[in-house]
Amino acid sequence: MEASQIYISISIVALLIIAVLLFLIKKNKKKKRITPLAGAAFAFILAGIIFGDGDLLGYTLIGVGVLIAIFDILLKIKK
């Protein structure tokens, strides 16, 4: 195996271990749902990463996503 394949394998195993630990730790806690604003922010940031390619469009989408996320955080703080 090449070095890159070894790094990818190690990364996958580490992510699986983290997922199992999170599943075991958060099993008994009350689930918190994502707010619609947080979902929209995530979608804008993801779209900026996918469609960006270093263009103005990508940075604009990421910026809009960050602004929506900040607005959502401020709304949560006020409650």
Buried (B, 14 or more C-beta within 10 A) or exposed (E): EEEEEEEEEEEEEEEEEEEEEEEEEEEEEEEEEEEEBBEBBBEBBEBBEEEBEEEEEBEEBBEBBBEBBEEBEEEEEEE
